[in-house]
Each structure stands twice: as C-alpha cells, then as structure tokens.
Amino acid sequence: MIRVDVSRRQILAPDGKLVGEMPALGPDTLRDMYRIMVLARTFDQRALNLQRQGRIGTFAPAAGQEASQVGAVFAMRRDEWLFPTYRSHPAMLAHGMPLDRLFLYPMAHPLGGVAPPGVAIYSVAISIAAHLPHAAGAAWASRIRRESKGFVALFGDGATSEGDFHEAMNFAGVFRAPLVFLCENNGWAISVPREHQTASETIAQKAVAYGFGGEVVDGNDVLAVYQATSEALERARAGEGPTLIEAQTYRLGPHTTADDPTRYRKPEELTEAERIDPILRLRLFLEGRDLWSEKEEAALRAEAQESVRAAYQKAQETPPMALGDLVPYVYAEVPPYLAAEREEMNGWRV
Ligand SMILES: Cc1ncc(C[n+]2csc(CCOP(=O)(O)OP(=O)(O)O)c2C)c(N)n1
C-alpha cells in the first residue's frame, strides 16, 4: 500500500517542547547535531561576509535550512551517498566534507567540488534537478549489487518543475531504487513563490503518481526530519524502494549573494521565519532537558568562529591547481580526447 502522509510530522514545536515521539537519540548525538548546525550557520555568515568583501565568489546561503539537512544526514550511514546542491553545505559538513573545501567551492578551486576519499558526497549540482537522475542511477546500481545502502538527494521546491525530477522519480519508482528524494521546500525558488511552482497542495503527494510513498515534515524540526529520513532509509535498505520527503522550511537569507530578496518578500515573513529558527528550537529543547548551558553555548560559538577562521586560512593557503586537474574527476578512466585537452590546459593556472 502506497502511503502518503501530508499531516506534517513534527516532534519539536518552535518553543522547543516535545510534541511527538522522541527518536532513539542519546544526549551526545543531540548535542552533536546542535554543534554542526551552529558550525554551519557560522560558516554561512562568514562566507556571506567574505563575498561582500570581494574575497570569494557567488555564494548561496543555507541559513534557516540547517535542520532539514543535518537531520537527514544524521539518519545516514557514512558509506551512504549524499547528492547535494549549491545550498547543501550544512548537509555536506555533517556528512564529513572538510570546512576548507566548502570555502574552496566559492573560491572557484576545483577541490571545492571534490569530497576526500571515504567521504560519500557526489559533486554539487548547480543545474537544477540535474543530479536527480544520477542519484536514481547510482541507487539502482547499488540495489543490483545488493549493498543494502540508502541514498539521499537534496533539492528545492523549484526543482520539482524540472523534467529531470520527474524522470528520476519515475525511474526510481519502476526500479525500486533505494533513494530518498529530500525536497527542501524553502518557500521560494529565487523570486518564484511556492504557490506558483505547482498547483498540487503538497509536493510530497507527487510520489503517489510514481508508485511510492511520500511525507510532509516540519523541516525546521531536526528530530522530525531525522525520524522521517531514518524510516525512509530503512525501507530503502530493505529493498522497498524510494520515498519523497517534503521538508517545509524557510530560506532566511538571499537566494545567493547576487539576489535582493527585499524586492519580492514581505518583511513580516522574515519575522515569522526567525521565530521558527531551527537552531533556536533545538537549543531550547536541549536547555529544557538540562543538556545545554550558557557556558557551553559561549564555548561552542567561540570554537565555531575559530574553526571557520582556520578553514578559510587553509583554503587561502591551498596551492592553485592546474586547470587540467578538472579532468580526472569526470570519468573513472580518462578518455583519450580529454587527456589531450588536459595536456593543453595544464599550462593555465586557476
Ligand atoms: C536547469 C537550470 N535552470 C535554471 C537555473 C537557474 N536557477 C538557479 S537556482 C534557481 C532556483 C531553484 O530553486 P529551488 O529548486 O527551489 O532551490 P533553492 O534555490 O530554493 O534552494 C534557478 C531557476 C539553473 N541553475 N539550472
């Protein structure tokens, strides 16, 4: 039976009170989730400032979306693949991408798009939804090999209007690919509001047409996203196929540093979004359970600033690569025509 639940799963209310069933997560894991969310927000703010100073290129902030990403990644095993977009740095950080590489990306260094060995993160997708057929194919390959692995692909509400999204959903449904489609519905696709994106009442319900289950979750509630993704990954690993999760969240910042959201968003929207901030929510929850203190908060903020400072320093000290070094990451074995291009490009520095 295909199950689609649009009731919007919530475990933590915006005031940090438990309103659903607590997932099986110990105090240390809950604190780790919080640490990574704070580190991601600190990185986000620093990257925004660096772009404003002209030190790095275009950057897409993820502030406000930390719960929908960190919650999902905490449900994954380290050997399970994440398919990110340009706004996925909280998820990438949680899945093991070093902070300095996250800086290298908007610095146009090729290493910014490459996860170190052992870190199961696919290349960052800039073309909207273009990574979804890749994710479906990779997940299907893993099913053929009987690996019992789950895959997670992140994308926005705008991506659901792309053909690639529908092709990937169809393919994953037919071949029971072990893939979790995690749509971060952050209300906007640049200046296009969610209501103009689709006439469907929810994005999650689109799963029915492709023959698998879907669910709406409160994307600012890290525990709800964790629980929904854990259940979806369990099904995926057990051979029960894909799931579409719609995590309803909100992008606090501009679409990218090239965008001015005051031209299309009402200020009241932001006031409400700040009230439901995912980081504040988890902090209130932890404090309510005596798992977090003012002292720990101050120490974490200082530590996060220092980690971000050191990572930017390391990124700046990374030697420039020859342009030809882009080539080895495209195919497992470099084809002759690319090898020739590589030779040609190797004289140039980036
Ligand atoms: C195929 C393609 N078309 C258009 C664009 C330009 N573009 C970049 S981001 C964006 C909006 C995407 O919105 P959404 O999928 O909701 O993700 P969000 O940016 O909100 O995370 C568009 C249209 C692109 N990158 N790729």
PDBQT file of the ligand as one rigid body, heavy atoms in Angstrom, charges set to zero:
ROOT
HETATM    1  C1  LIG A 401      18.424  23.899 -15.180  1.00  0.00    +0.000 C 
HETATM    2  C2  LIG A 401      18.545  25.216 -14.512  1.00  0.00    +0.000 A 
HETATM    3  N1  LIG A 401      17.644  26.193 -14.781  1.00  0.00    +0.000 NA
HETATM    4  C3  LIG A 401      17.737  27.385 -14.155  1.00  0.00    +0.000 A 
HETATM    5  C4  LIG A 401      18.739  27.632 -13.262  1.00  0.00    +0.000 A 
HETATM    6  C5  LIG A 401      18.850  28.981 -12.560  1.00  0.00    +0.000 C 
HETATM    7  N2  LIG A 401      18.474  28.811 -11.142  1.00  0.00    +0.000 N 
HETATM    8  C6  LIG A 401      19.414  28.713 -10.196  1.00  0.00    +0.000 A 
HETATM    9  S1  LIG A 401      18.742  28.466  -8.678  1.00  0.00    +0.000 SA
HETATM   10  C7  LIG A 401      17.177  28.502  -9.298  1.00  0.00    +0.000 A 
HETATM   11  C8  LIG A 401      16.006  28.321  -8.370  1.00  0.00    +0.000 C 
HETATM   12  C9  LIG A 401      15.995  27.000  -7.702  1.00  0.00    +0.000 C 
HETATM   13  O1  LIG A 401      15.024  26.960  -6.692  1.00  0.00    +0.000 OA
HETATM   14  P1  LIG A 401      14.816  25.697  -5.780  1.00  0.00    +0.000 P 
HETATM   15  O2  LIG A 401      14.891  24.454  -6.590  1.00  0.00    +0.000 OA
HETATM   16  O3  LIG A 401      13.553  25.910  -5.011  1.00  0.00    +0.000 OA
HETATM   17  O4  LIG A 401      16.069  25.666  -4.800  1.00  0.00    +0.000 OA
HETATM   18  P2  LIG A 401      16.599  26.778  -3.774  1.00  0.00    +0.000 P 
HETATM   19  O5  LIG A 401      17.496  27.690  -4.570  1.00  0.00    +0.000 OA
HETATM   20  O6  LIG A 401      15.423  27.487  -3.200  1.00  0.00    +0.000 OA
HETATM   21  O7  LIG A 401      17.393  26.026  -2.766  1.00  0.00    +0.000 OA
HETATM   22  C10 LIG A 401      17.190  28.704 -10.683  1.00  0.00    +0.000 A 
HETATM   23  C11 LIG A 401      15.981  28.798 -11.506  1.00  0.00    +0.000 C 
HETATM   24  C12 LIG A 401      19.675  26.590 -13.023  1.00  0.00    +0.000 A 
HETATM   25  N3  LIG A 401      20.671  26.722 -12.142  1.00  0.00    +0.000 N 
HETATM   26  N4  LIG A 401      19.538  25.400 -13.641  1.00  0.00    +0.000 NA
ENDROOT
TORSDOF 0
